[in-house]
Amino acid sequence: METAQNPPIGTIPVRQMGAPEELNGSQKGDGPLHEPGKQLPAKDGFSDIFTVTLDEGSALPNLQDQLATLNVARSNPGTSLPTLVTVPTVSGTLLPSLVTLQPTPSTVSPAPEVHGGTQIPLQEASCPEHGLPQSRWCQEESRPVCQQCPCQDHHTRDLEESASEIRNKIVDHCETLQLKTAGIEKYVAEVLPEKNQSVACAASCAREQIIQRLMFVRNVCENEEQRLLEEVHAEEERAQQGILTQRAYWEQSAQKLATLRTYLVDVLTKMDDHSLMLSQTEIFERTEAAEGILEPKESEKLNFNQRCVQSPLLNGLWASAVLCCTTGVEDILIDEKTISPLLSISEDKKILTFVHKKPKKYEDCLERFNYWPNAFATKSFQAGLHAWRISVEKSVAYKLGIAYSSLQRKGSGNDSRLGYNPSSWVFSRYDKDFRFSHDSQHQAVELLKCPKQIGVLVDWDGGEVLFYDPDSCVVLHSHRAKFKSPVFPVFAVADDCIRIT
């Protein structure tokens, strides 16, 4: 005996239930889930797929703990098939459920098809050639056929089965689109606001950090400024006091000498021979006292000591600021007329290579070094700030720095050796030893690692030459000197090669 069918309460796609608010009933399952015979609004685009019915008076005691049972009826006649659908709970959580596909009663009219915006009733298609129902689908020709159509060699399938697969795929796509849409809505509603708040918080922390760090740097700079200004003032007072003391001493000495001279002149002009002979002891004692007054000599104590302004903090900050603000480095080229026969030069005049085994035969000229492996640059500087960089990662024996053009070029003496005369200032490396040299005075430089590049910064007006590591902006060494004439970049290499970058 067949069970009577209840009227449908709505038309929905499989796995695509309506929102929970579309169903009637209490949230905790204390009453009917729907009013018998009341229809739910069908979802657009799916009205011709499935209809869903619930038994009259059926209730779901607890939608969170148990699944609902639905009778899903196909719009077209067919066999009942188990299908996985998704049922919304009252709270909005989707629950999977295994339901049964059943034929829709003949009293339910199939959903109309839509063509060109006009709804027309569904009609069973017949084969125009044989007049039989087109119940098969030809895969090769992609068209419906009847049982007598000449498609024996083609692969055909049941039309209803093929359509069912297409509908299932469409439903799968709809479900995927729904999940993607839900994910996007959640991303827009939850993730992006959180991101916005996170960015605002991070930006606020970054501002606070910048303000705190710059305030700390500012305080340190102010304290260092005050300390250095006090040092300068104390040094100025010391030098001026020394000058005053020297002035008083030499004025007194000059007065003594003037008095002695007047006395001697009077002796010569006013004293007779007898008196002169009697006064000779007194005359020579006063003369010997005057001989103890020496002539004035230059004293460093009367000069302002520049070392009082030597501050590692100030030096590092100044160098970092200059290097950061410098728009570029000088385009330095090596002067081919100056290079030693122990060196070879590249075509672009930026690479020097040591060639000890096969010395080059260059035309001899006054500018060329004939013993030490040295070379000058083509340009010189006599004002302003200038910087250039040299790649030294391939060499373990080199010298870099500046020199006057008066540096001797011939012979093996110190006059032509970089760093061993008053005309050159160089930073050098030999194996693992680094040092700064000027006028045969050498200062060891302790480094934690061997730099791949070395930068040279010259402040001609300020009287300072500085060597730094461009990769870390760390000052390797600085030296103050009052330059008296234009300075040239100079180079020396005794291992492999160096390159101006």
C-alpha positions as CSV (number, residue, x, y, z in Angstrom):
1,M,0.0,0.0,0.0
2,E,1.5,3.3,-1.0
3,T,1.7,6.2,1.4
4,A,0.0,9.4,0.5
5,Q,2.3,12.2,-0.4
6,N,2.3,15.4,1.5
7,P,2.3,18.7,-0.5
8,P,5.7,20.2,-1.0
9,I,6.7,23.1,1.1
10,G,9.3,24.5,-1.3
11,T,11.5,23.9,-4.3
12,I,15.2,23.9,-3.5
13,P,18.4,22.5,-5.1
14,V,20.1,19.5,-3.7
15,R,22.9,20.6,-1.2
16,Q,21.6,24.1,-1.5
17,M,19.0,24.7,1.3
18,G,17.6,28.1,2.0
19,A,18.6,30.2,4.9
20,P,17.5,29.0,8.4
21,E,15.1,31.8,8.7
22,E,13.1,30.5,5.7
23,L,11.9,27.5,7.9
24,N,9.3,28.0,10.6
25,G,9.8,26.5,14.0
26,S,11.5,27.1,17.4
27,Q,15.2,27.2,17.8
28,K,15.4,24.3,20.2
29,G,13.0,22.0,18.4
30,D,10.0,22.4,20.7
31,G,7.4,22.6,17.9
32,P,6.8,21.8,14.3
33,L,9.5,22.8,11.9
34,H,6.9,24.1,9.4
35,E,3.3,24.7,9.1
36,P,1.7,21.9,7.0
37,G,1.0,22.8,3.5
38,K,3.0,26.1,3.7
39,Q,5.4,26.6,0.8
40,L,8.9,28.0,1.1
41,P,10.1,30.4,-1.6
42,A,12.0,28.4,-4.3
43,K,15.6,29.4,-5.1
44,D,15.9,31.1,-8.4
45,G,17.4,29.0,-11.1
46,F,16.7,25.6,-9.3
47,S,12.9,25.4,-9.6
48,D,13.2,22.7,-12.3
49,I,15.6,20.4,-10.3
50,F,14.1,19.0,-7.1
51,T,11.2,19.6,-4.8
52,V,11.5,18.9,-1.0
53,T,8.6,17.7,1.2
54,L,8.4,17.1,4.9
55,D,5.8,14.9,6.6
56,E,3.0,16.8,8.2
57,G,3.5,17.4,11.9
58,S,7.1,16.2,11.8
59,A,9.4,17.9,14.2
60,L,13.2,17.9,14.7
61,P,13.8,17.7,18.5
62,N,17.4,18.8,18.3
63,L,18.8,19.9,15.0
64,Q,22.4,20.1,16.5
65,D,22.5,16.4,17.5
66,Q,20.5,14.6,14.8
67,L,19.9,14.8,11.1
68,A,16.6,15.7,9.3
69,T,15.0,13.2,6.9
70,L,13.8,14.7,3.7
71,N,11.8,13.2,0.8
72,V,13.3,14.7,-2.3
73,A,11.2,14.2,-5.4
74,R,12.6,14.5,-8.9
75,S,10.6,16.7,-11.3
76,N,11.0,14.0,-14.0
77,P,10.0,10.3,-13.4
78,G,12.9,8.2,-12.3
79,T,14.2,5.7,-9.8
80,S,14.8,6.6,-6.2
81,L,18.6,7.2,-5.6
82,P,20.4,8.0,-2.4
83,T,21.9,11.5,-2.6
84,L,23.9,13.6,0.0
85,V,22.2,16.9,0.7
86,T,22.9,19.7,3.2
87,V,20.3,20.8,5.7
88,P,20.7,24.1,7.6
89,T,20.1,24.1,11.3
90,V,18.3,26.9,13.1
91,S,21.7,28.3,14.2
92,G,23.0,28.4,10.6
93,T,25.3,25.3,10.8
94,L,25.1,23.0,7.7
95,L,24.5,19.3,8.5
96,P,24.9,16.5,5.9
97,S,22.1,14.1,5.5
98,L,21.4,11.0,3.4
99,V,18.0,11.4,1.7
100,T,16.1,9.4,-0.9
101,L,15.0,10.7,-4.3
102,Q,11.4,9.8,-5.0
103,P,9.2,10.6,-8.0
104,T,7.1,13.6,-7.6
105,P,3.4,12.9,-7.6
106,S,1.6,13.5,-10.9
107,T,-0.3,16.2,-9.2
108,V,2.8,18.3,-9.0
109,S,3.4,20.2,-12.2
110,P,6.9,20.3,-13.6
111,A,8.6,23.7,-13.4
112,P,8.5,25.7,-16.6
113,E,11.5,26.3,-18.7
114,V,12.7,29.8,-19.5
115,H,13.7,30.7,-23.0
116,G,14.4,34.3,-23.9
117,G,12.8,35.7,-20.8
118,T,9.5,33.8,-21.5
119,Q,8.4,30.8,-19.5
120,I,7.0,27.9,-21.6
121,P,5.7,24.5,-20.4
122,L,8.0,21.5,-20.5
123,Q,7.2,19.0,-23.2
124,E,8.5,15.5,-23.8
125,A,10.7,15.7,-26.9
126,S,10.1,13.2,-29.7
127,C,12.4,12.1,-32.5
128,P,11.4,14.1,-35.7
129,E,12.5,11.1,-37.8
130,H,11.0,8.1,-35.9
131,G,8.4,9.8,-33.7
132,L,9.8,7.9,-30.6
133,P,10.8,9.6,-27.3
134,Q,14.4,10.8,-27.4
135,S,15.4,8.8,-24.3
136,R,19.1,8.5,-25.2
137,W,22.0,10.9,-25.5
138,C,24.7,10.5,-28.2
139,Q,28.1,11.4,-26.8
140,E,29.8,11.7,-30.2
141,E,27.1,13.9,-31.8
142,S,26.1,15.7,-28.5
143,R,22.3,15.4,-29.2
144,P,19.3,13.4,-28.0
145,V,18.3,10.3,-30.0
146,C,15.6,7.7,-29.8
147,Q,16.0,3.9,-29.8
148,Q,15.9,3.6,-33.6
149,C,18.3,6.4,-34.4
150,P,21.4,5.1,-36.3
151,C,23.9,5.5,-33.5
152,Q,24.8,1.8,-32.9
153,D,28.5,2.6,-33.3
154,H,28.3,5.6,-31.1
155,H,28.4,5.7,-27.3
156,T,25.0,6.6,-26.0
157,R,23.6,6.9,-22.5
158,D,20.3,7.2,-20.9
159,L,19.2,10.8,-21.3
160,E,17.7,11.1,-17.8
161,E,20.9,9.7,-16.3
162,S,23.1,12.1,-18.3
163,A,20.8,15.0,-17.4
164,S,21.0,13.9,-13.7
165,E,24.8,14.0,-13.9
166,I,24.7,17.5,-15.4
167,R,22.4,18.7,-12.7
168,N,24.6,17.2,-10.0
169,K,27.6,18.9,-11.5
170,I,25.7,22.2,-11.6
171,V,24.7,21.7,-8.0
172,D,28.4,20.9,-7.1
173,H,29.4,24.2,-8.8
174,C,26.7,26.1,-7.0
175,E,27.9,24.6,-3.7
176,T,31.5,25.5,-4.5
177,L,30.4,29.0,-5.4
178,Q,28.4,29.3,-2.2
179,L,31.4,28.1,-0.2
180,K,33.7,30.5,-2.0
181,T,31.2,33.4,-1.5
182,A,30.9,32.5,2.2
183,G,34.7,32.5,2.5
184,I,35.0,35.8,0.7
185,E,32.2,37.3,2.9
186,K,34.0,36.0,6.0
187,Y,37.3,37.4,4.8
188,V,35.8,40.8,4.1
189,A,33.7,40.8,7.3
190,E,36.3,39.4,9.7
191,V,39.8,39.1,8.3
192,L,40.1,42.5,6.6
193,P,38.9,44.5,9.7
194,E,41.3,42.6,11.8
195,K,44.1,43.3,9.3
196,N,43.1,47.0,9.3
197,Q,43.3,47.1,13.1
198,S,46.6,45.2,13.1
199,V,48.1,47.6,10.5
200,A,47.0,50.6,12.6
201,C,48.4,49.1,15.7
202,A,51.7,48.2,14.0
203,A,52.0,51.7,12.5
204,S,51.3,53.2,15.9
205,C,54.1,51.1,17.5
206,A,56.5,52.0,14.6
207,R,55.8,55.7,15.2
208,E,56.3,55.3,18.9
209,Q,59.6,53.4,18.3
210,I,60.9,56.1,15.9
211,I,60.0,58.9,18.3
212,Q,61.6,57.1,21.2
213,R,64.8,56.2,19.3
214,L,65.2,59.6,17.8
215,M,64.6,61.2,21.2
216,F,67.2,58.9,22.7
217,V,69.7,59.8,19.9
218,R,68.8,63.5,20.3
219,N,69.5,63.3,24.0
220,V,72.8,61.5,23.5
221,C,73.8,64.1,20.8
222,E,72.8,67.0,23.1
223,N,74.9,65.5,25.9
224,E,77.8,64.9,23.6
225,E,77.5,68.3,22.2
226,Q,77.6,69.9,25.6
227,R,80.6,67.7,26.6
228,L,82.5,68.6,23.4
229,L,81.7,72.3,23.7
230,E,83.0,72.3,27.3
231,E,86.1,70.5,26.1
232,V,86.6,73.1,23.4
233,H,86.1,75.9,25.8
234,A,88.6,74.4,28.3
235,E,91.1,73.8,25.6
236,E,90.7,77.4,24.4
237,E,91.2,78.8,27.9
238,R,94.3,76.6,28.4
239,A,95.8,77.8,25.1
240,Q,95.0,81.4,25.8
241,Q,96.4,81.2,29.3
242,G,99.5,79.7,27.9
243,I,99.8,82.6,25.4
244,L,99.3,85.1,28.2
245,T,101.9,83.5,30.3
246,Q,104.3,83.4,27.4
247,R,103.5,87.0,26.6
248,A,104.3,88.1,30.2
249,Y,107.5,86.1,30.3
250,W,108.9,87.3,27.0
251,E,107.9,90.9,27.7
252,Q,109.8,90.7,31.0
253,S,112.7,89.1,29.3
254,A,112.7,91.7,26.6
255,Q,112.7,94.4,29.3
256,K,115.6,92.8,31.0
257,L,117.6,92.6,27.7
258,A,116.7,96.2,27.0
259,T,117.9,97.3,30.4
260,L,121.1,95.4,30.1
261,R,121.8,96.9,26.7
262,T,121.2,100.4,28.0
263,Y,123.6,99.6,30.9
264,L,126.3,98.3,28.5
265,V,125.9,101.3,26.2
266,D,126.4,103.6,29.2
267,V,129.5,101.6,30.2
268,L,130.9,102.1,26.7
269,T,130.2,105.8,26.5
270,K,130.5,107.1,30.1
271,M,133.0,104.9,31.9
272,D,136.7,105.6,31.7
273,D,139.3,102.8,31.5
274,H,140.0,102.7,35.2
275,S,136.3,102.4,36.1
276,L,135.7,99.9,33.3
277,M,138.4,97.6,34.7
278,L,137.1,97.9,38.2
279,S,133.5,97.1,37.0
280,Q,134.3,94.2,34.6
281,T,133.1,91.5,37.1
282,E,129.7,93.2,37.5
283,I,129.5,93.7,33.7
284,F,130.1,90.0,32.9
285,E,127.8,88.7,35.6
286,R,124.9,90.8,34.2
287,T,125.9,89.6,30.7
288,E,125.8,86.0,31.7
289,A,122.4,86.4,33.3
290,A,121.2,87.7,29.9
291,E,122.6,84.8,28.1
292,G,120.2,82.5,30.0
293,I,117.3,84.2,28.2
294,L,116.8,82.0,25.1
295,E,115.1,83.0,21.9
296,P,111.3,82.0,21.6
297,K,110.5,78.8,19.8
298,E,107.3,77.3,18.4
299,S,105.5,75.3,21.0
300,E,102.5,72.9,20.5
301,K,101.2,73.9,23.9
302,L,100.3,77.3,22.5
303,N,98.2,75.7,19.7
304,F,94.6,74.6,20.0
305,N,94.6,70.8,20.4
306,Q,92.2,69.3,17.7
307,R,92.1,66.0,19.6
308,C,89.7,67.5,22.1
309,V,87.0,67.4,19.4
310,Q,87.7,63.8,18.5
311,S,84.6,61.9,19.5
312,P,83.9,58.4,18.2
313,L,80.1,59.1,18.5
314,L,80.3,62.4,16.6
315,N,82.7,61.0,14.0
316,G,80.4,58.0,13.4
317,L,77.2,60.1,13.2
318,W,78.8,62.6,10.9
319,A,80.2,59.9,8.6
320,S,76.9,58.0,8.5
321,A,75.0,61.2,7.8
322,V,77.4,62.2,5.0
323,L,77.4,58.8,3.5
324,C,73.6,58.6,3.6
325,C,73.1,62.1,2.2
326,T,75.7,61.7,-0.5
327,T,73.8,61.3,-3.8
328,G,76.6,59.3,-5.4
329,V,80.3,58.5,-5.5
330,E,83.0,60.0,-7.7
331,D,83.7,58.5,-11.1
332,I,87.3,57.7,-10.5
333,L,89.6,56.5,-13.3
334,I,93.2,55.3,-13.0
335,D,95.8,57.4,-14.7
336,E,97.6,55.1,-17.1
337,K,100.7,57.3,-17.2
338,T,101.4,56.7,-13.5
339,I,101.0,52.9,-13.1
340,S,104.0,50.8,-12.2
341,P,105.3,48.1,-14.5
342,L,104.2,45.7,-11.8
343,L,100.6,46.5,-12.6
344,S,98.2,46.1,-15.5
345,I,95.2,48.2,-16.1
346,S,91.8,47.2,-17.6
347,E,90.3,48.8,-20.7
348,D,87.8,50.8,-18.6
349,K,90.7,52.0,-16.4
350,K,89.1,50.8,-13.2
351,I,90.9,47.5,-12.4
352,L,94.5,47.2,-11.3
353,T,96.1,43.8,-11.4
354,F,99.4,42.8,-9.9
355,V,101.8,41.1,-12.4
356,H,105.0,40.5,-10.5
357,K,106.1,37.6,-12.7
358,K,105.7,39.4,-16.0
359,P,106.3,43.1,-15.6
360,K,104.8,45.3,-18.2
361,K,106.9,47.4,-20.5
362,Y,105.4,50.9,-20.4
363,E,106.8,54.0,-21.9
364,D,108.8,55.7,-19.2
365,C,107.7,59.2,-18.1
366,L,108.1,61.5,-15.2
367,E,104.6,60.6,-13.7
368,R,105.2,56.8,-13.7
369,F,106.2,54.8,-10.6
370,N,109.2,52.6,-11.5
371,Y,109.6,50.5,-8.3
372,W,106.6,50.4,-6.0
373,P,103.3,49.0,-7.4
374,N,101.5,52.3,-7.2
375,A,99.1,54.3,-9.3
376,F,97.4,57.7,-9.3
377,A,93.9,58.6,-10.4
378,T,93.3,61.1,-13.2
379,K,91.4,63.7,-11.1
380,S,92.2,65.6,-7.9
381,F,90.2,67.5,-5.3
382,Q,90.9,70.8,-3.6
383,A,87.6,71.6,-2.0
384,G,84.4,70.0,-0.7
385,L,83.4,66.4,0.1
386,H,84.3,63.5,-2.1
387,A,83.8,59.8,-1.8
388,W,84.7,56.7,-3.9
389,R,84.7,53.0,-3.4
390,I,87.1,50.1,-4.2
391,S,86.3,46.4,-4.3
392,V,89.1,44.6,-2.5
393,E,87.6,41.1,-1.9
394,K,90.1,39.4,-4.2
395,S,93.3,40.9,-2.8
396,V,95.1,40.5,0.6
397,A,97.8,43.1,-0.1
398,Y,96.8,46.6,-1.1
399,K,96.9,50.3,-0.2
400,L,94.1,52.9,-0.7
401,G,94.1,56.6,0.1
402,I,95.1,60.1,-1.1
403,A,98.4,61.8,-1.9
404,Y,99.8,65.1,-3.2
405,S,101.1,65.2,-6.8
406,S,104.5,66.1,-5.3
407,L,105.0,62.5,-4.2
408,Q,108.2,61.0,-5.7
409,R,107.7,58.5,-8.5
410,K,111.2,57.1,-8.9
411,G,113.3,54.8,-6.8
412,S,112.7,52.5,-3.8
413,G,113.0,55.1,-1.0
414,N,110.3,56.1,1.4
415,D,109.7,59.3,-0.7
416,S,107.9,57.2,-3.3
417,R,106.4,54.7,-0.9
418,L,102.7,55.3,0.1
419,G,102.3,56.0,3.8
420,Y,106.0,56.6,4.5
421,N,106.1,60.3,3.7
422,P,104.3,63.5,4.5
423,S,102.6,63.5,1.1
424,S,100.4,60.4,1.4
425,W,97.6,59.1,3.7
426,V,96.7,55.4,3.1
427,F,94.7,52.5,4.6
428,S,96.5,49.3,3.9
429,R,96.1,45.5,4.3
430,Y,98.7,42.8,4.4
431,D,97.3,39.3,4.9
432,K,95.2,39.8,8.1
433,D,96.8,43.0,9.3
434,F,95.1,46.3,8.7
435,R,96.5,49.7,9.4
436,F,96.6,53.4,8.6
437,S,99.9,55.0,7.6
438,H,101.1,58.6,7.2
439,D,104.7,59.9,7.3
440,S,106.0,56.6,8.5
441,Q,103.5,56.7,11.4
442,H,101.4,53.5,11.5
443,Q,98.2,52.8,13.4
444,A,96.8,49.3,13.6
445,V,93.1,49.0,12.8
446,E,91.2,46.1,14.5
447,L,88.5,44.6,12.3
448,L,86.0,41.8,13.1
449,K,85.8,40.8,9.4
450,C,87.6,41.6,6.2
451,P,85.6,44.1,4.2
452,K,84.7,43.3,0.6
453,Q,84.7,47.0,-0.3
454,I,86.4,50.0,1.2
455,G,85.1,53.6,0.8
456,V,87.3,56.7,1.0
457,L,85.7,59.9,2.1
458,V,87.7,63.2,1.9
459,D,86.5,66.4,3.5
460,W,89.1,68.8,2.1
461,D,87.7,71.9,3.7
462,G,87.3,70.2,7.1
463,G,90.7,68.6,6.8
464,E,89.8,64.9,7.3
465,V,90.2,61.7,5.4
466,L,87.9,58.8,6.4
467,F,87.8,55.1,5.5
468,Y,84.6,53.1,5.8
469,D,82.9,49.9,5.0
470,P,80.1,50.7,2.5
471,D,78.1,47.5,3.2
472,S,77.7,48.3,6.9
473,C,78.5,52.1,6.9
474,V,81.0,51.4,9.7
475,V,83.9,53.8,10.0
476,L,87.1,51.9,9.8
477,H,89.5,54.8,10.5
478,S,89.6,58.6,10.3
479,H,92.5,61.0,10.3
480,R,92.5,64.8,10.5
481,A,95.0,66.8,8.5
482,K,95.1,70.3,7.1
483,F,95.6,69.8,3.4
484,K,97.7,72.4,1.6
485,S,97.3,71.4,-2.0
486,P,95.0,69.3,-4.2
487,V,94.9,65.6,-3.3
488,F,94.7,62.6,-5.7
489,P,93.2,59.2,-5.1
490,V,96.1,56.7,-5.0
491,F,96.2,52.9,-5.1
492,A,98.7,50.1,-4.6
493,V,98.2,46.3,-5.0
494,A,100.6,43.5,-4.4
495,D,98.2,40.5,-4.7
496,D,95.6,39.7,-7.3
497,C,93.5,42.8,-8.2
498,I,91.4,45.7,-6.9
499,R,88.5,47.4,-8.7
500,I,87.0,50.9,-8.5
501,T,83.3,50.6,-8.2
